[in-house]
Amino acid sequence: MGNSSRKGEGDEGEEGEGKDGEDPEEVQETKKEVEQEVEEELPLGVEELLESGDPVLDLSYRKFKRLPARVCGLMHLEKLYVCGNSLRTLPDAVAELQGLRTLALDFNKMEDVPPAVCQLTNLTRLYLGSNRLMSLPPELRNLQSLRCLWIESNYFQRFPRELYDLPHLKSLQIGDNRLKTLPPDLWRMEALRGLWLYGNRFSTFPKVLLRMESLEILDLDRNKISEFPSLKRLKALRLFSYDHNPVEEPPKVGEEVLVVGEGAAEFLEAREARKERLRKAAEKEAEELALAGEEPVIHGILKNSGSNSKQAANGVTTDDTEVKEEEPLVREDEDEGGAVEPPVTDYDGAELEYEEEGVEYETEELICEGEVFEYEGEDLEYEVSQMDYEYEDREELGDLGTQGERA
């Protein structure tokens, strides 16, 4: 614009006619004709790509200085890769590609984000790395669906606050820039899960990162940070990279965090060894508890209740579980000769009382230490004192007749 204004001052007549007349349109038409002539000489294989109908179009490293105009008419495109060319901008017609979800413009010569890009409201991934960007336009907030933005290897000296207006941004790659600090309200980017800050100019750890508890990946490689705080408060963190910083040991992190950097290998080995020791100790303790819990299986008259807690309180033994009573009905005592007396239980012959009717026992067995005692009928006679059985608070008896037969 500066050159055109100076030309207007030096030659007002011709330039005035050029501005008010039809000359500018002719110039535009001439440019279009030139572009069309250039497009006719597409690199080998590009013609087939443009006609393939594939939703993914890769025109990377084709030495384009401008995007072929035909691309703007491919409304079916979902992914467009034009990395590694010499593009300085994109034609406005790119905004018509509303089906685009991924746009890769890495390794070009762009000094500004093309305005047409900010109109692609369905973009979820945008790659602008290795260009000449120093800032982002306010219109970038139009990309409300954006989840992944890579702007590494540019010339950002300040963190672009325009990113605050992208509520779904999860992955931000802003490494290899010239950042020295981060804004204190960066925590507002609550959706961020991965943040790459490697290759910048941080001399101290940005404290605002400690408030970003949703971060899963944090990369601070190749900075000048000499001390790291404890990162244990970042509960979601799974990968922390701090390589090539002047620190002597890794920071404190959670047990599940993978760390990469000076001394990280030794740290991880020690942590794994500690986990292994704890695991073996837990296994040994479990084995000891299992051995201590082994007792002879005692099957007596089944006591049925409506809950496991009542069964445990009454010392009930079922087919699948064994519950130890505080005062067992049958005890094992050794006499002087070391022989074990068979368990003896007296019963006064009274009928068993239940709250519900229809319970009949035809034959029951008392089993202990492999011995079986059978009785038939109503009278049970034992050598020791009588014991009365009373069953109270029965809520669910189930099929007691069947259980009695199984016992």
KACOR-V44353 format. One record per residue. N is the residue number from 1. RES is the residue in three letters. PSI is psi in degrees with one decimal (999 if undefined). NEAR is the number of other C-alpha atoms within 12 Angstrom. Layout:
n->N res->RES psi->PSI near->NEAR
n->N res->RES psi->PSI near->NEAR
This chain:
n->1 res->MET psi->-35.8 near->7
n->2 res->GLY psi->-41.1 near->8
n->3 res->ASN psi->-41.0 near->9
n->4 res->SER psi->-35.0 near->15
n->5 res->SER psi->-37.6 near->14
n->6 res->ARG psi->-36.3 near->12
n->7 res->LYS psi->-35.8 near->17
n->8 res->GLY psi->-37.5 near->18
n->9 res->GLU psi->-34.9 near->14
n->10 res->GLY psi->-29.9 near->13
n->11 res->ASP psi->77.7 near->14
n->12 res->GLU psi->-36.3 near->16
n->13 res->GLY psi->-60.7 near->14
n->14 res->GLU psi->-41.7 near->15
n->15 res->GLU psi->-34.4 near->20
n->16 res->GLY psi->-42.9 near->19
n->17 res->GLU psi->-34.6 near->14
n->18 res->GLY psi->-35.5 near->19
n->19 res->LYS psi->-40.8 near->19
n->20 res->ASP psi->-19.5 near->13
n->21 res->GLY psi->-151.5 near->14
n->22 res->GLU psi->1.4 near->14
n->23 res->ASP psi->-43.3 near->16
n->24 res->PRO psi->-39.4 near->16
n->25 res->GLU psi->-39.8 near->14
n->26 res->GLU psi->-38.5 near->14
n->27 res->VAL psi->-42.2 near->15
n->28 res->GLN psi->-42.6 near->13
n->29 res->GLU psi->-39.6 near->14
n->30 res->THR psi->-41.5 near->14
n->31 res->LYS psi->-41.6 near->14
n->32 res->LYS psi->-41.5 near->18
n->33 res->GLU psi->-40.5 near->15
n->34 res->VAL psi->-42.5 near->17
n->35 res->GLU psi->-40.6 near->22
n->36 res->GLN psi->-39.9 near->18
n->37 res->GLU psi->-39.0 near->14
n->38 res->VAL psi->-39.0 near->19
n->39 res->GLU psi->-27.5 near->23
n->40 res->GLU psi->-22.8 near->16
n->41 res->GLU psi->55.9 near->16
n->42 res->LEU psi->147.2 near->25
n->43 res->PRO psi->158.5 near->19
n->44 res->LEU psi->129.1 near->14
n->45 res->GLY psi->-17.4 near->15
n->46 res->VAL psi->-37.9 near->26
n->47 res->GLU psi->-44.0 near->19
n->48 res->GLU psi->-37.1 near->15
n->49 res->LEU psi->-41.0 near->23
n->50 res->LEU psi->-26.3 near->29
n->51 res->GLU psi->1.1 near->18
n->52 res->SER psi->-27.1 near->17
n->53 res->GLY psi->5.2 near->17
n->54 res->ASP psi->136.1 near->17
n->55 res->PRO psi->-10.0 near->23
n->56 res->VAL psi->122.6 near->26
n->57 res->LEU psi->119.5 near->31
n->58 res->ASP psi->108.2 near->29
n->59 res->LEU psi->30.4 near->35
n->60 res->SER psi->144.7 near->26
n->61 res->TYR psi->48.6 near->21
n->62 res->ARG psi->4.5 near->25
n->63 res->LYS psi->30.1 near->22
n->64 res->PHE psi->137.1 near->30
n->65 res->LYS psi->-19.3 near->26
n->66 res->ARG psi->150.8 near->29
n->67 res->LEU psi->131.2 near->36
n->68 res->PRO psi->131.5 near->33
n->69 res->ALA psi->-27.4 near->26
n->70 res->ARG psi->-25.5 near->25
n->71 res->VAL psi->-35.9 near->38
n->72 res->CYS psi->-12.2 near->25
n->73 res->GLY psi->0.7 near->22
n->74 res->LEU psi->79.2 near->29
n->75 res->MET psi->-12.9 near->24
n->76 res->HIS psi->-6.3 near->23
n->77 res->LEU psi->138.0 near->31
n->78 res->GLU psi->-28.0 near->27
n->79 res->LYS psi->128.8 near->30
n->80 res->LEU psi->121.1 near->37
n->81 res->TYR psi->117.1 near->31
n->82 res->VAL psi->44.0 near->37
n->83 res->CYS psi->158.0 near->32
n->84 res->GLY psi->32.7 near->27
n->85 res->ASN psi->-158.1 near->28
n->86 res->SER psi->37.1 near->27
n->87 res->LEU psi->136.0 near->33
n->88 res->ARG psi->-21.7 near->28
n->89 res->THR psi->-175.7 near->29
n->90 res->LEU psi->151.4 near->32
n->91 res->PRO psi->150.3 near->26
n->92 res->ASP psi->-26.9 near->21
n->93 res->ALA psi->-13.4 near->24
n->94 res->VAL psi->-28.1 near->31
n->95 res->ALA psi->-17.1 near->26
n->96 res->GLU psi->-14.9 near->25
n->97 res->LEU psi->66.8 near->32
n->98 res->GLN psi->-7.5 near->29
n->99 res->GLY psi->-7.4 near->26
n->100 res->LEU psi->132.4 near->35
n->101 res->ARG psi->-30.6 near->29
n->102 res->THR psi->131.0 near->35
n->103 res->LEU psi->120.3 near->41
n->104 res->ALA psi->116.9 near->37
n->105 res->LEU psi->25.7 near->43
n->106 res->ASP psi->153.4 near->34
n->107 res->PHE psi->53.8 near->32
n->108 res->ASN psi->-157.9 near->36
n->109 res->LYS psi->38.4 near->30
n->110 res->MET psi->129.2 near->32
n->111 res->GLU psi->-16.2 near->26
n->112 res->ASP psi->153.4 near->30
n->113 res->VAL psi->124.2 near->34
n->114 res->PRO psi->133.6 near->27
n->115 res->PRO psi->-34.9 near->25
n->116 res->ALA psi->-31.0 near->27
n->117 res->VAL psi->-37.2 near->41
n->118 res->CYS psi->-5.0 near->31
n->119 res->GLN psi->-0.6 near->28
n->120 res->LEU psi->77.8 near->33
n->121 res->THR psi->-10.8 near->30
n->122 res->ASN psi->4.9 near->27
n->123 res->LEU psi->135.8 near->37
n->124 res->THR psi->-22.5 near->32
n->125 res->ARG psi->128.1 near->34
n->126 res->LEU psi->124.0 near->38
n->127 res->TYR psi->115.2 near->37
n->128 res->LEU psi->21.6 near->43
n->129 res->GLY psi->156.8 near->34
n->130 res->SER psi->49.0 near->31
n->131 res->ASN psi->-147.2 near->34
n->132 res->ARG psi->35.1 near->28
n->133 res->LEU psi->141.7 near->34
n->134 res->MET psi->-14.4 near->27
n->135 res->SER psi->171.2 near->28
n->136 res->LEU psi->145.0 near->31
n->137 res->PRO psi->150.9 near->24
n->138 res->PRO psi->-28.4 near->20
n->139 res->GLU psi->-10.1 near->23
n->140 res->LEU psi->-21.1 near->31
n->141 res->ARG psi->-13.2 near->26
n->142 res->ASN psi->-20.4 near->25
n->143 res->LEU psi->66.3 near->36
n->144 res->GLN psi->-15.6 near->25
n->145 res->SER psi->-1.9 near->27
n->146 res->LEU psi->129.1 near->36
n->147 res->ARG psi->-25.3 near->30
n->148 res->CYS psi->124.0 near->34
n->149 res->LEU psi->124.0 near->37
n->150 res->TRP psi->116.8 near->37
n->151 res->ILE psi->34.6 near->40
n->152 res->GLU psi->160.6 near->33
n->153 res->SER psi->50.2 near->31
n->154 res->ASN psi->-151.0 near->36
n->155 res->TYR psi->37.7 near->29
n->156 res->PHE psi->123.2 near->33
n->157 res->GLN psi->-19.0 near->24
n->158 res->ARG psi->147.7 near->23
n->159 res->PHE psi->127.6 near->30
n->160 res->PRO psi->107.5 near->29
n->161 res->ARG psi->-12.2 near->24
n->162 res->GLU psi->-21.3 near->23
n->163 res->LEU psi->-17.9 near->39
n->164 res->TYR psi->-25.0 near->29
n->165 res->ASP psi->10.8 near->24
n->166 res->LEU psi->92.7 near->32
n->167 res->PRO psi->-19.2 near->23
n->168 res->HIS psi->10.1 near->26
n->169 res->LEU psi->118.5 near->32
n->170 res->LYS psi->-30.8 near->29
n->171 res->SER psi->119.5 near->34
n->172 res->LEU psi->115.4 near->37
n->173 res->GLN psi->105.2 near->36
n->174 res->ILE psi->34.2 near->40
n->175 res->GLY psi->166.7 near->35
n->176 res->ASP psi->50.6 near->30
n->177 res->ASN psi->-153.1 near->35
n->178 res->ARG psi->34.4 near->28
n->179 res->LEU psi->136.9 near->32
n->180 res->LYS psi->-25.8 near->25
n->181 res->THR psi->169.0 near->27
n->182 res->LEU psi->147.8 near->27
n->183 res->PRO psi->142.6 near->20
n->184 res->PRO psi->-15.4 near->17
n->185 res->ASP psi->23.4 near->20
n->186 res->LEU psi->-24.6 near->27
n->187 res->TRP psi->-15.5 near->24
n->188 res->ARG psi->-20.9 near->24
n->189 res->MET psi->72.1 near->32
n->190 res->GLU psi->-20.6 near->26
n->191 res->ALA psi->-13.5 near->27
n->192 res->LEU psi->131.1 near->35
n->193 res->ARG psi->-30.2 near->30
n->194 res->GLY psi->129.0 near->35
n->195 res->LEU psi->117.7 near->36
n->196 res->TRP psi->115.7 near->37
n->197 res->LEU psi->19.1 near->41
n->198 res->TYR psi->156.9 near->32
n->199 res->GLY psi->28.9 near->32
n->200 res->ASN psi->-152.9 near->36
n->201 res->ARG psi->38.1 near->27
n->202 res->PHE psi->128.9 near->32
n->203 res->SER psi->-18.1 near->25
n->204 res->THR psi->155.8 near->24
n->205 res->PHE psi->124.6 near->31
n->206 res->PRO psi->112.4 near->29
n->207 res->LYS psi->-24.4 near->22
n->208 res->VAL psi->-23.2 near->22
n->209 res->LEU psi->-24.9 near->39
n->210 res->LEU psi->-14.8 near->26
n->211 res->ARG psi->-5.1 near->23
n->212 res->MET psi->76.3 near->31
n->213 res->GLU psi->-4.2 near->27
n->214 res->SER psi->-4.9 near->26
n->215 res->LEU psi->133.4 near->33
n->216 res->GLU psi->-30.4 near->30
n->217 res->ILE psi->128.4 near->32
n->218 res->LEU psi->121.0 near->39
n->219 res->ASP psi->115.6 near->37
n->220 res->LEU psi->29.6 near->40
n->221 res->ASP psi->153.3 near->32
n->222 res->ARG psi->50.2 near->29
n->223 res->ASN psi->-161.0 near->34
n->224 res->LYS psi->37.4 near->26
n->225 res->ILE psi->124.0 near->29
n->226 res->SER psi->-10.5 near->24
n->227 res->GLU psi->135.5 near->23
n->228 res->PHE psi->138.9 near->29
n->229 res->PRO psi->172.8 near->22
n->230 res->SER psi->134.2 near->19
n->231 res->LEU psi->17.1 near->33
n->232 res->LYS psi->-22.2 near->22
n->233 res->ARG psi->-16.0 near->20
n->234 res->LEU psi->82.7 near->29
n->235 res->LYS psi->-27.9 near->22
n->236 res->ALA psi->-9.0 near->27
n->237 res->LEU psi->132.4 near->32
n->238 res->ARG psi->-22.8 near->26
n->239 res->LEU psi->125.8 near->29
n->240 res->PHE psi->122.3 near->36
n->241 res->SER psi->126.7 near->34
n->242 res->TYR psi->20.8 near->37
n->243 res->ASP psi->150.9 near->30
n->244 res->HIS psi->44.2 near->25
n->245 res->ASN psi->150.0 near->32
n->246 res->PRO psi->63.5 near->23
n->247 res->VAL psi->153.9 near->25
n->248 res->GLU psi->-24.5 near->18
n->249 res->GLU psi->157.8 near->26
n->250 res->PRO psi->156.5 near->33
n->251 res->PRO psi->167.0 near->31
n->252 res->LYS psi->128.3 near->24
n->253 res->VAL psi->171.2 near->30
n->254 res->GLY psi->164.0 near->23
n->255 res->GLU psi->-22.6 near->23
n->256 res->GLU psi->4.3 near->21
n->257 res->VAL psi->130.6 near->30
n->258 res->LEU psi->126.3 near->29
n->259 res->VAL psi->145.0 near->34
n->260 res->VAL psi->121.7 near->29
n->261 res->GLY psi->-171.7 near->28
n->262 res->GLU psi->122.8 near->23
n->263 res->GLY psi->0.6 near->22
n->264 res->ALA psi->-36.3 near->27
n->265 res->ALA psi->-46.7 near->17
n->266 res->GLU psi->-39.5 near->16
n->267 res->PHE psi->-44.8 near->24
n->268 res->LEU psi->-38.5 near->26
n->269 res->GLU psi->-45.0 near->15
n->270 res->ALA psi->-39.6 near->15
n->271 res->ARG psi->-41.0 near->22
n->272 res->GLU psi->-38.1 near->18
n->273 res->ALA psi->-39.4 near->14
n->274 res->ARG psi->-41.2 near->15
n->275 res->LYS psi->-39.7 near->16
n->276 res->GLU psi->-40.7 near->14
n->277 res->ARG psi->-42.5 near->14
n->278 res->LEU psi->-37.0 near->14
n->279 res->ARG psi->-45.0 near->14
n->280 res->LYS psi->-39.4 near->14
n->281 res->ALA psi->-39.4 near->14
n->282 res->ALA psi->-39.9 near->14
n->283 res->GLU psi->-42.3 near->14
n->284 res->LYS psi->-42.5 near->14
n->285 res->GLU psi->-39.5 near->14
n->286 res->ALA psi->-39.4 near->14
n->287 res->GLU psi->-43.0 near->14
n->288 res->GLU psi->-40.4 near->13
n->289 res->LEU psi->-38.0 near->12
n->290 res->ALA psi->-41.9 near->12
n->291 res->LEU psi->-42.2 near->11
n->292 res->ALA psi->-25.2 near->11
n->293 res->GLY psi->-3.8 near->14
n->294 res->GLU psi->124.4 near->13
n->295 res->GLU psi->156.9 near->16
n->296 res->PRO psi->143.8 near->19
n->297 res->VAL psi->122.6 near->25
n->298 res->ILE psi->117.4 near->32
n->299 res->HIS psi->115.2 near->33
n->300 res->GLY psi->-160.5 near->33
n->301 res->ILE psi->123.5 near->31
n->302 res->LEU psi->132.5 near->33
n->303 res->LYS psi->114.0 near->35
n->304 res->ASN psi->138.8 near->36
n->305 res->SER psi->171.5 near->28
n->306 res->GLY psi->-2.5 near->18
n->307 res->SER psi->157.3 near->18
n->308 res->ASN psi->-32.4 near->19
n->309 res->SER psi->-38.7 near->13
n->310 res->LYS psi->-38.1 near->22
n->311 res->GLN psi->-43.0 near->26
n->312 res->ALA psi->-38.1 near->21
n->313 res->ALA psi->-33.5 near->20
n->314 res->ASN psi->-2.6 near->31
n->315 res->GLY psi->38.9 near->29
n->316 res->VAL psi->142.0 near->32
n->317 res->THR psi->121.9 near->29
n->318 res->THR psi->-173.3 near->26
n->319 res->ASP psi->-33.1 near->15
n->320 res->ASP psi->-16.9 near->9
n->321 res->THR psi->154.1 near->15
n->322 res->GLU psi->128.9 near->24
n->323 res->VAL psi->127.5 near->30
n->324 res->LYS psi->128.1 near->25
n->325 res->GLU psi->154.9 near->19
n->326 res->GLU psi->-39.7 near->13
n->327 res->GLU psi->91.4 near->11
n->328 res->PRO psi->147.8 near->21
n->329 res->LEU psi->-31.0 near->24
n->330 res->VAL psi->127.4 near->28
n->331 res->ARG psi->154.9 near->21
n->332 res->GLU psi->120.2 near->19
n->333 res->ASP psi->143.4 near->14
n->334 res->GLU psi->132.2 near->12
n->335 res->ASP psi->-175.4 near->10
n->336 res->GLU psi->-30.1 near->8
n->337 res->GLY psi->0.8 near->8
n->338 res->GLY psi->-3.3 near->9
n->339 res->ALA psi->148.8 near->10
n->340 res->VAL psi->123.1 near->15
n->341 res->GLU psi->139.3 near->17
n->342 res->PRO psi->145.2 near->22
n->343 res->PRO psi->136.6 near->26
n->344 res->VAL psi->132.0 near->27
n->345 res->THR psi->128.3 near->26
n->346 res->ASP psi->147.4 near->20
n->347 res->TYR psi->134.4 near->21
n->348 res->ASP psi->2.1 near->19
n->349 res->GLY psi->-6.5 near->19
n->350 res->ALA psi->155.0 near->17
n->351 res->GLU psi->146.0 near->18
n->352 res->LEU psi->135.4 near->25
n->353 res->GLU psi->132.9 near->18
n->354 res->TYR psi->158.0 near->22
n->355 res->GLU psi->-25.0 near->18
n->356 res->GLU psi->155.2 near->19
n->357 res->GLU psi->173.9 near->13
n->358 res->GLY psi->21.4 near->14
n->359 res->VAL psi->120.2 near->20
n->360 res->GLU psi->137.9 near->21
n->361 res->TYR psi->121.3 near->24
n->362 res->GLU psi->-42.7 near->19
n->363 res->THR psi->130.9 near->22
n->364 res->GLU psi->152.8 near->26
n->365 res->GLU psi->135.9 near->25
n->366 res->LEU psi->120.5 near->29
n->367 res->ILE psi->127.0 near->21
n->368 res->CYS psi->129.8 near->24
n->369 res->GLU psi->37.4 near->19
n->370 res->GLY psi->-2.9 near->14
n->371 res->GLU psi->146.0 near->16
n->372 res->VAL psi->129.0 near->18
n->373 res->PHE psi->126.4 near->22
n->374 res->GLU psi->146.5 near->18
n->375 res->TYR psi->151.4 near->18
n->376 res->GLU psi->144.5 near->14
n->377 res->GLY psi->-154.9 near->15
n->378 res->GLU psi->-29.1 near->18
n->379 res->ASP psi->129.0 near->16
n->380 res->LEU psi->124.5 near->27
n->381 res->GLU psi->130.0 near->21
n->382 res->TYR psi->172.3 near->18
n->383 res->GLU psi->-18.7 near->14
n->384 res->VAL psi->-175.6 near->14
n->385 res->SER psi->158.4 near->12
n->386 res->GLN psi->148.6 near->16
n->387 res->MET psi->128.5 near->20
n->388 res->ASP psi->136.7 near->17
n->389 res->TYR psi->124.8 near->21
n->390 res->GLU psi->134.9 near->17
n->391 res->TYR psi->120.4 near->22
n->392 res->GLU psi->159.4 near->19
n->393 res->ASP psi->48.2 near->19
n->394 res->ARG psi->119.0 near->20
n->395 res->GLU psi->-38.5 near->15
n->396 res->GLU psi->104.2 near->19
n->397 res->LEU psi->-30.0 near->26
n->398 res->GLY psi->-152.6 near->19
n->399 res->ASP psi->81.4 near->19
n->400 res->LEU psi->-31.1 near->26
n->401 res->GLY psi->-42.6 near->22
n->402 res->THR psi->-41.2 near->19
n->403 res->GLN psi->-37.9 near->25
n->404 res->GLY psi->-41.4 near->25
n->405 res->GLU psi->-40.0 near->18
n->406 res->ARG psi->-34.4 near->20
n->407 res->ALA psi->999 near->27
